[in-house]
C-alpha cells in the first residue's frame, strides 16, 4: 500500500467541527450584542421584540 492509500479520510475532523461551532457561537453573540444596542422602537421596525432573541 502506498502512503496516500493508507491515510485517514478525515484527519482531525473533530478540530474542524469545534472550529465551526466556535465560529457559529461567535456570530450569534455578535448578533445579540448588535440587537441589544437597538431601542425598542428600532426593534419594532424590524419586527422583533427583546424576548425574541434573549
ZINORGI-V897749 format. One line per field, one symbol per residue. ss: DSSP state (~ for helix, > for strand, _ for the rest). phi: phi as a letter, one per 20 degrees, with the letter a starting at -180 (. if undefined). burial: # if it has 9 or more other ideal C-beta (glycine too) atoms within 8 Angstrom, else .. Layout:
ss: ???
phi: ???
burial: ???
//
This chain:
ss: __~~~_______~~~~~~~~~~~~~~~~~~~~~~~~___~~~~~~____~~~~_
phi: .egfedeffcflfffffffffffffffffffffffffefffffffenccfffde
burial: ..............................##..#.......##...#......
//
